[in-house]
Amino acid sequence: MGNLIKVLTRDIDNNGGNFFLDFENAQPSQSETAVWEKVNQVLTEARVILDDLQAYRGAGEEIRQAIQSPGVEGVQEKAWSAVVPLVAKLKTFYEFSQKLESSLRCLLDVLTTSASTPTQHLEQKQALARQFAHIMHFTLRFDELKMTNPAIQNDFSYYRRTISRMRINNLSADAGNEVNNELANRMSLFYASATPMLKTLSDATSKFVSDNPDVPIENTTDCLSTMASVCKVMLETPEYRSRFASEETVLFCLRVMVGVIILYDHVHPAGAFVKTSNIDMKGCIRVLKEQPPSSVEGLLNALRYTTKHLNDEATSKQIKNMLQPN
């Protein structure tokens, strides 16, 4: 078979390095093109979303001044003028999460719903497998940035308080009407999560399984566990790792590995941490802990706090201890 099986069985020969190159650069076959182009539009927007989130500075100073000087009209107007465009940006991020959810479902449809094995799926549709990986990478990166930026929730909370006050006082809130009350409630739930994109995709994957009862759940969980295994073996095998062009590639694989583990844990009835799991969790955690702590702390936290089954009785003490914060 091809490169994926070589990775999974550690059958490393002179062509072994092709696996990673295929994963990075695979082009869609004719049968993949329609889905690939649809998802590619979303992934192109994803790069803009990450740039915008990285550049998000918030209106903390203006809000502080407004709170300290509640009766000074000019100060209130300045804070409001600073917050409204930021909330429009937060709305864009939230709406993008729905596009990402739709793209994930498109890919799951293709990667889980035929008679092929997960390895065959990922091998024969490498361009779509690559897109799936890029969705996971984006998701983990978005959530890492969001978790380290308290301005997001502070800005949105101030916006909602101000809108409420305007309604009570019958003042015009036209500038804020772009986000009506119903949308504001949904956005509030989204941003209340420590990892909002990951929660969106976890819920979407669970819904995909429940909406497709004719597709065995194993089709989905095996696809996710295979992807996790591929990433782990690539990371821990020197012959593959030495072919990575940059450290960013290492982080890419780490984020994909953690993302699919979390999805697996939410979808599989017993989760990712039981002995019968198809994911070598000890091996995956070991690979994470071998990296510089500063680059993986967010990923370890994602496993600690956004998985569903870590604290189950069936989870071994060794795994729980491995994930204990230092």
C-alpha positions in Angstrom: 0.0 0.0 0.0 1.1 3.6 0.0 2.6 6.1 2.3 0.0 6.2 5.0 0.3 2.5 5.7 4.1 2.9 5.7 3.7 5.5 8.4 1.3 3.4 10.5 3.5 0.3 10.2 6.7 2.2 10.4 7.7 0.6 7.1 10.2 3.4 6.4 12.2 3.0 3.2 13.7 5.4 0.7 10.3 6.7 -0.3 9.0 7.2 3.3 9.5 10.9 3.2 6.9 11.2 0.5 4.2 10.8 3.0 4.6 14.1 4.6 5.1 15.9 1.3 1.8 14.3 0.1 0.1 15.4 3.2 1.3 19.0 2.7 0.9 19.4 -1.0 -1.6 16.8 -2.2 -3.7 18.0 -5.1 -7.3 16.9 -5.5 -8.3 14.2 -7.9 -11.2 14.8 -10.2 -13.6 13.0 -7.7 -12.4 15.2 -4.9 -12.4 18.6 -6.7 -16.0 19.7 -5.9 -15.6 19.2 -2.1 -12.0 20.4 -2.2 -12.9 23.8 -3.8 -15.8 24.3 -1.4 -13.6 23.7 1.6 -10.7 25.6 0.2 -12.7 28.8 0.1 -13.2 28.4 3.9 -9.6 27.6 4.5 -8.5 30.7 2.6 -10.8 32.8 4.8 -9.4 31.0 7.9 -6.0 32.6 7.3 -7.6 36.1 7.3 -9.5 35.2 10.5 -6.3 34.2 12.3 -4.5 37.3 11.2 -7.5 39.4 12.5 -7.6 37.6 15.8 -3.9 37.9 16.3 -4.1 41.7 15.7 -7.2 42.0 18.0 -6.2 44.5 20.8 -9.5 45.4 22.3 -10.9 48.6 23.8 -9.8 48.0 27.4 -8.5 51.6 28.0 -11.6 53.2 26.6 -13.9 50.9 28.6 -11.9 51.6 31.8 -12.3 55.3 31.2 -16.1 54.9 30.6 -16.6 52.9 33.8 -14.6 55.5 35.8 -16.5 58.4 34.4 -20.1 57.2 34.0 -21.5 60.7 33.7 -19.1 62.1 31.1 -20.9 61.9 27.7 -17.8 62.3 25.6 -16.0 59.4 27.4 -19.0 57.1 26.9 -19.2 57.9 23.2 -15.5 57.3 22.8 -15.8 53.8 24.4 -18.9 53.0 22.3 -17.2 54.1 19.1 -14.2 51.8 20.0 -16.3 48.8 20.9 -18.8 48.7 18.0 -16.3 47.8 15.2 -14.7 45.3 17.5 -18.0 43.5 18.0 -18.5 43.5 14.3 -15.2 41.6 14.1 -16.3 39.2 16.8 -19.5 38.6 14.8 -17.3 37.7 11.8 -15.4 35.2 13.9 -18.6 33.6 15.2 -20.1 33.4 11.7 -16.9 31.8 10.4 -17.3 29.0 13.0 -20.5 28.0 11.3 -18.7 27.9 7.9 -16.0 25.8 9.5 -18.6 23.4 10.9 -20.2 23.0 7.5 -16.8 22.3 5.9 -16.0 19.6 8.5 -19.3 17.9 7.8 -18.5 17.9 4.1 -15.2 16.2 4.7 -16.7 13.7 7.2 -19.2 12.8 4.6 -16.5 11.8 2.1 -14.0 10.3 4.6 -16.4 8.1 6.5 -19.3 7.0 4.3 -18.0 4.3 1.9 -16.7 0.8 2.3 -13.0 1.8 2.4 -11.0 1.5 5.6 -9.9 4.8 7.3 -6.4 4.3 6.0 -7.6 3.8 2.5 -9.8 6.9 2.8 -6.9 9.0 4.0 -4.6 7.6 1.4 -6.8 7.7 -1.6 -8.2 11.2 -0.7 -5.0 12.8 0.6 -6.0 16.3 -0.6 -9.2 16.1 1.5 -7.3 14.5 4.4 -4.9 17.5 4.2 -7.8 19.9 4.4 -9.2 18.1 7.4 -5.8 18.5 9.1 -5.8 22.2 8.2 -9.2 22.6 9.8 -7.9 21.0 13.0 -4.8 23.2 12.9 -6.8 26.4 12.5 -9.2 25.3 15.3 -6.5 24.8 17.8 -4.6 27.9 16.8 -7.8 30.1 17.0 -8.5 28.7 20.5 -5.0 29.3 21.7 -5.2 32.9 20.6 -8.6 33.4 22.0 -7.6 31.9 25.4 -4.8 34.4 25.8 -6.9 37.5 24.9 -9.3 38.4 27.7 -10.2 41.6 25.8 -12.6 39.6 23.6 -15.0 38.8 26.4 -14.5 42.1 28.1 -15.4 44.0 24.9 -18.4 41.9 24.3 -19.6 42.1 27.9 -19.3 45.9 27.8 -21.2 46.0 24.4 -24.1 43.9 25.8 -24.3 46.0 29.0 -24.4 49.2 27.0 -27.1 47.9 24.6 -29.2 46.9 27.6 -28.8 50.3 29.2 -29.7 52.0 25.9 -32.9 49.9 25.6 -33.9 50.7 29.2 -33.4 54.4 28.6 -35.1 54.2 25.1 -31.9 55.5 23.5 -31.1 54.7 19.9 -28.8 51.7 19.6 -28.7 51.7 15.8 -25.0 51.4 15.7 -25.3 48.1 17.5 -28.2 46.7 15.6 -25.9 44.6 13.5 -25.9 42.2 16.4 -29.5 41.7 17.5 -30.4 40.2 20.9 -30.8 36.6 19.6 -27.4 36.7 17.8 -25.8 38.3 20.8 -27.0 35.4 23.0 -25.5 32.9 20.6 -22.2 34.8 20.4 -22.2 35.0 24.2 -22.4 31.2 24.5 -19.7 30.8 21.8 -17.2 33.1 23.5 -18.0 31.8 27.0 -16.3 28.6 26.1 -12.5 28.4 26.7 -12.1 26.8 23.3 -15.0 27.9 21.2 -13.9 26.6 17.8 -13.1 23.2 19.3 -16.5 23.0 21.0 -18.2 23.9 17.7 -16.4 21.1 15.9 -16.9 18.6 18.7 -20.6 19.3 18.7 -20.7 19.1 14.9 -18.9 15.8 14.8 -21.3 14.3 17.4 -24.3 15.7 15.4 -22.8 14.2 12.2 -22.9 10.8 13.9 -26.4 11.1 15.2 -27.7 12.5 11.9 -26.2 9.6 10.0 -27.4 6.4 11.8 -26.8 4.4 8.6 -23.1 5.1 8.9 -21.5 3.0 11.6 -20.0 5.2 14.3 -16.7 3.3 13.8 -16.3 4.9 10.4 -16.0 8.3 12.1 -14.0 7.3 15.1 -11.6 5.1 13.1 -11.0 8.0 10.7 -10.1 10.2 13.7 -7.9 7.7 15.5 -6.0 6.9 12.2 -5.3 10.6 11.8 -4.0 10.8 15.4 -1.8 7.7 14.8 -0.3 9.1 11.6 0.6 12.4 13.3 2.1 10.6 16.4 4.3 8.3 14.3 5.4 11.2 12.1 6.4 13.2 15.1 8.2 10.4 17.0 10.0 8.8 14.0 13.4 10.5 13.4 13.4 9.5 9.7 10.2 11.4 9.2 10.8 14.3 11.6 14.1 15.1 10.0 12.2 15.8 6.8 10.1 18.6 8.3 11.0 21.9 6.7 10.4 23.9 9.8 9.3 23.9 13.4 5.9 25.1 12.3 5.4 21.7 10.7 5.9 20.1 14.1 3.4 22.4 15.7 1.0 21.7 12.8 1.1 17.9 13.4 0.8 18.4 17.2 -2.3 20.6 16.8 -3.9 18.1 14.4 -3.1 15.2 16.7 -4.7 16.9 19.7 -7.7 18.1 17.7 -8.6 14.7 16.4 -8.1 13.1 19.9 -10.6 15.6 21.3 -13.1 14.9 18.6 -12.7 11.2 19.0 -13.2 11.5 22.8 -16.5 13.4 22.3 -17.8 11.0 19.7 -16.7 7.6 20.9 -19.0 6.3 23.6 -16.1 5.2 25.8 -13.8 8.0 24.8 -10.1 8.2 23.9 -8.6 7.3 27.3 -9.8 3.8 27.9 -7.5 0.8 27.3 -9.7 -0.3 24.4 -9.3 3.0 22.7 -7.8 3.0 19.2 -5.6 5.9 20.1 -2.3 5.3 22.0 -2.9 8.1 24.5 0.2 7.5 26.5 2.3 7.7 23.3 0.5 10.9 22.2 1.0 12.6 25.6 4.6 11.5 25.6 5.2 13.1 22.2 3.6 16.3 23.5 5.7 16.3 26.6 8.9 15.9 24.6 8.3 19.3 23.0 9.3 22.7 24.5 6.8 23.4 27.2 6.0 26.9 25.9 4.8 25.5 22.6 2.5 22.7 23.9 1.1 24.0 27.2 -2.1 25.1 25.4 -2.4 21.7 23.7 -2.0 19.9 27.0 -4.6 22.2 28.5 -6.9 21.4 25.7 -6.6 17.6 26.6 -7.0 18.4 30.3 -10.0 20.7 30.1 -11.9 20.1 26.8 -12.0 16.3 26.6 -15.1 14.5 27.9 -13.8 11.3 29.4 -10.4 12.1 31.0 -11.8 12.0 34.5 -13.8 8.8 34.0 -13.1 5.9 36.3 -12.0 3.8 33.3 -9.1 6.2 32.6 -5.8 4.8 34.0 -4.1 6.7 36.8 -1.0 6.8 34.7 -2.7 8.8 32.0 -4.3 11.1 34.6 -0.8 11.6 36.2 0.8 12.3 32.8 -1.7 15.1 32.2 -1.4 16.7 35.7 -0.2 20.3 35.4 3.4 20.7 36.6 
